[in-house]
Amino acid sequence: MSISLLLGALVGCIMGLTGAGGGILAIPLLVFGQHLSVPQAGPIGLLAVGIASAMGALIGLRAGIVRYRAALLIAAIGIVLTPAGTWLAHQLDTRYLTLLFAVVMLWVAFKGLRDARRSKTVTATVSADCPCLRDQSGRFVWTPRCASRLAVMGGVAGVLSGLLGVGGGFVIVPALQRFSDLAMQSVVSTSLAVIALISLVSVATSVVSGHFDLAIGLPFSAGAVIGMLFGGKLAVRWHPAHLKLAFSVVCMAVSLGLIVKSVH
């Protein structure tokens, strides 16, 4: 239990510093620290991510910056397709699944490095051909084109949640930036709402089906909450670009470790 608590606190601290996307490190920490496979670690990592995301989403809802109708649509599609990802995870060889997770982490790391370099020099612009635009009240003008983009977004996030035990924020955030005219703060809060819904429903399904290790998962999640509160207080002391750079370097190192593990 003590190891699970400490690992959870470490993951929570990283999430507090970098956002819910930092939860992607939960899986490799459980793989190396508790000797779990990726399918076994997935639901436990999702619970930590889901709790962190729910806390962030509630703050966004109180501030009125969560586009909750869009979040519900994306999450509904994701929840429907999450079992497909879970089924696929149990069909694939553990080595190949670990390798796939490592590749995803490398992609997240390279994207983080690119964003850290651009964050100080690039100003976001919205294309006039953007599928999801808001009216004067700040709500989306719903069109088939907008709804279809959000549905695809949810499907990808759901499959990844079931397959790799990740919330899918690294897919939802850039997709919302590309397909909507939301401000970044609203993008993040809406993404957190989606991740919370998909993750917590997926965890509940895993508990019911007996695929969730409560002895590891509960202390891990408790540690994640404590660590996240601590990390959130530390985050104000560092520049976001520096945090993103450090997180990307850690992701790159961990992904290389997973590649070595999958090969051997």
Disulfide bonds with the S-S distance in Angstrom:
Cys132-Cys146 2.11
